[in-house]
Amino acid sequence: MEDLSIIELFYTYLDLEVNNDNQIFRIGLVSPNLTKDFLEESLNQAYEEIRKLKNSNLAVCGHNFRRFDYPYLIEQEPQLSSWHIIDTLKLSILAFPLQHSHKLNKDYKQSEYSSNNPLEDAQATRLLLGQQLEALFKKPDEVQQVYIWLLTCGCDDADLAYQQFFSDRLGLKIEQPAIEMLPETLL
């Protein structure tokens, strides 16, 4: 497997803030060449940057991005559909199964009622992805193989994104695990 820092070259990290009218009003973006907090008056610039990133074959990574942020983003910018998305919420459950909560760590917030900062959240997501990979790669090889297989065994957009992530980006072999190789405790 390659150095984990290589993933920094292939992913852009996004977080959106959406108001009560289901309108995006702020976007945090971290990519190899740009780190920016886009406020409401500069959202058109944000969408232009995001389109460029997608067209340059960068995939996207976010925390709870697939189910929450992405529907709002493609409603605003339909050409961003069919994008490879790595969701750190999904990976958190596998990497840290005994953790009480899988919320994104927001050290910058003074209280749960403080405003979210999407740029801080995008940066926290980038950090979390690295921590998740470290935790996953400390697990027994057989467990890693099962997790990778479960994330990649289908053919929908999510499966394709994880196939790209594990195989193309991290250089791992994706194989269906044999039941007899699984540790008894896992079964």
C-alpha positions as CSV (number, residue, x, y, z in Angstrom):
1,M,0.0,0.0,0.0
2,E,1.2,3.5,-0.8
3,D,1.8,6.3,1.7
4,L,-1.6,7.5,3.0
5,S,-0.7,11.1,2.2
6,I,-1.2,10.3,-1.5
7,I,-4.9,10.5,-1.0
8,E,-4.5,14.3,-0.5
9,L,-3.8,14.6,-4.2
10,F,-7.0,12.9,-5.3
11,Y,-9.7,14.3,-3.0
12,T,-11.5,17.5,-2.3
13,Y,-13.1,17.9,1.1
14,L,-16.4,19.7,1.2
15,D,-18.9,20.8,3.8
16,L,-22.1,22.8,3.2
17,E,-24.3,24.8,5.5
18,V,-28.0,24.8,4.6
19,N,-30.6,27.2,6.0
20,N,-34.2,26.4,7.1
21,D,-35.4,27.1,3.5
22,N,-33.1,24.2,2.3
23,Q,-30.8,26.7,0.5
24,I,-27.0,26.5,0.7
25,F,-25.6,29.6,2.3
26,R,-22.0,28.6,3.0
27,I,-19.4,26.1,1.6
28,G,-16.1,25.0,3.0
29,L,-13.7,23.6,0.5
30,V,-10.3,22.0,1.0
31,S,-8.5,20.7,-2.2
32,P,-4.9,20.2,-3.2
33,N,-4.7,23.8,-4.5
34,L,-7.4,25.7,-2.7
35,T,-8.7,26.1,0.9
36,K,-11.6,28.5,1.1
37,D,-14.7,29.4,3.1
38,F,-17.3,30.6,0.5
39,L,-20.0,32.8,2.0
40,E,-23.4,33.3,0.4
41,E,-22.3,36.2,-1.8
42,S,-19.5,34.0,-3.4
43,L,-21.4,30.8,-3.9
44,N,-21.3,31.1,-7.7
45,Q,-17.5,31.1,-7.4
46,A,-17.7,28.1,-5.2
47,Y,-19.8,26.2,-7.7
48,E,-17.4,27.1,-10.5
49,E,-14.4,25.8,-8.4
50,I,-16.2,22.6,-7.5
51,R,-17.1,22.0,-11.1
52,K,-13.4,22.4,-12.0
53,L,-12.4,20.0,-9.3
54,K,-14.9,17.4,-10.5
55,N,-13.8,17.9,-14.1
56,S,-10.2,17.4,-13.1
57,N,-11.1,13.9,-11.8
58,L,-10.8,14.8,-8.1
59,A,-13.3,12.8,-6.0
60,V,-15.1,14.3,-3.0
61,C,-14.9,13.4,0.6
62,G,-17.2,14.7,3.3
63,H,-18.7,13.7,6.6
64,N,-22.3,12.6,6.2
65,F,-21.9,14.1,2.7
66,R,-23.7,11.5,0.6
67,R,-27.0,11.6,2.5
68,F,-27.1,15.3,3.7
69,D,-24.9,17.7,1.7
70,Y,-24.8,16.0,-1.7
71,P,-28.6,16.2,-2.4
72,Y,-28.5,19.9,-1.8
73,L,-25.4,20.4,-3.9
74,I,-26.8,18.5,-7.0
75,E,-30.1,20.3,-6.7
76,Q,-28.2,23.5,-7.0
77,E,-25.7,22.2,-9.5
78,P,-27.0,19.1,-11.4
79,Q,-23.8,18.7,-13.4
80,L,-22.1,17.6,-10.1
81,S,-24.2,14.4,-10.0
82,S,-22.5,11.0,-10.4
83,W,-19.4,12.1,-8.5
84,H,-17.3,9.6,-6.6
85,I,-17.9,10.3,-2.9
86,I,-16.0,9.0,0.1
87,D,-18.1,9.5,3.2
88,T,-16.2,9.5,6.5
89,L,-19.4,8.8,8.5
90,K,-19.6,5.4,6.8
91,L,-16.0,4.7,7.4
92,S,-16.2,5.9,11.1
93,I,-18.6,3.1,11.9
94,L,-16.1,0.5,10.6
95,A,-12.9,2.2,11.9
96,F,-14.3,3.0,15.4
97,P,-17.1,0.5,16.0
98,L,-17.2,1.0,19.8
99,Q,-17.3,4.8,19.7
100,H,-20.4,6.2,21.3
101,S,-21.0,8.8,18.5
102,H,-19.7,9.2,15.0
103,K,-20.3,13.0,14.9
104,L,-17.5,15.0,13.3
105,N,-15.2,16.4,16.0
106,K,-15.7,20.2,16.0
107,D,-13.2,21.5,18.5
108,Y,-13.8,25.1,17.4
109,K,-17.4,25.1,18.7
110,Q,-17.8,26.6,22.1
111,S,-21.2,24.8,22.6
112,E,-23.6,22.7,20.6
113,Y,-25.5,25.9,19.8
114,S,-22.5,27.7,18.2
115,S,-22.6,28.1,14.5
116,N,-20.9,25.6,12.3
117,N,-17.9,26.5,10.2
118,P,-17.9,24.5,7.0
119,L,-14.2,25.2,6.3
120,E,-13.3,23.9,9.7
121,D,-15.5,20.9,9.1
122,A,-13.9,20.2,5.7
123,Q,-10.5,20.3,7.4
124,A,-11.7,18.1,10.2
125,T,-13.0,15.6,7.6
126,R,-9.6,15.5,5.9
127,L,-7.9,14.8,9.3
128,L,-10.6,12.2,10.2
129,L,-10.1,10.3,7.0
130,G,-6.4,9.8,7.8
131,Q,-7.3,8.7,11.3
132,Q,-9.8,6.2,10.0
133,L,-7.4,4.7,7.6
134,E,-4.8,4.3,10.3
135,A,-7.3,2.5,12.5
136,L,-8.6,0.3,9.7
137,F,-5.0,-0.7,8.7
138,K,-4.3,-1.7,12.3
139,K,-7.1,-4.3,12.2
140,P,-6.3,-7.9,11.2
141,D,-5.8,-8.4,7.4
142,E,-8.9,-10.6,7.3
143,V,-11.1,-7.9,8.9
144,Q,-9.7,-5.3,6.5
145,Q,-10.5,-7.6,3.6
146,V,-14.1,-8.0,4.8
147,Y,-14.6,-4.3,5.3
148,I,-13.1,-3.4,1.9
149,W,-15.2,-6.1,0.2
150,L,-18.4,-4.9,1.8
151,L,-17.8,-1.3,0.8
152,T,-16.9,-2.2,-2.8
153,C,-18.9,-5.3,-3.8
154,G,-21.8,-3.6,-5.6
155,C,-22.0,-1.4,-8.7
156,D,-23.7,1.7,-7.5
157,D,-21.9,5.1,-7.3
158,A,-20.9,4.5,-3.7
159,D,-19.4,1.1,-4.4
160,L,-17.5,2.5,-7.4
161,A,-16.2,5.4,-5.3
162,Y,-14.8,2.9,-2.7
163,Q,-13.4,0.7,-5.4
164,Q,-11.5,3.7,-6.8
165,F,-10.4,4.7,-3.3
166,F,-9.1,1.3,-2.1
167,S,-7.9,-0.1,-5.4
168,D,-6.7,2.8,-7.5
169,R,-5.7,5.3,-4.8
170,L,-4.4,3.0,-2.0
171,G,-3.2,0.2,-4.2
172,L,-5.1,-2.5,-2.3
173,K,-6.4,-5.8,-3.9
174,I,-10.1,-6.2,-3.6
175,E,-11.2,-9.8,-3.2
176,Q,-14.2,-11.6,-1.9
177,P,-13.2,-13.0,1.4
178,A,-13.5,-16.7,2.0
179,I,-15.6,-17.5,5.1
180,E,-13.0,-20.0,6.3
181,M,-10.3,-17.4,6.6
182,L,-12.3,-15.2,8.9
183,P,-11.3,-15.2,12.6
184,E,-13.8,-17.1,14.7
185,T,-14.4,-14.0,16.9
186,L,-15.5,-12.1,13.8
187,L,-18.0,-14.7,13.0
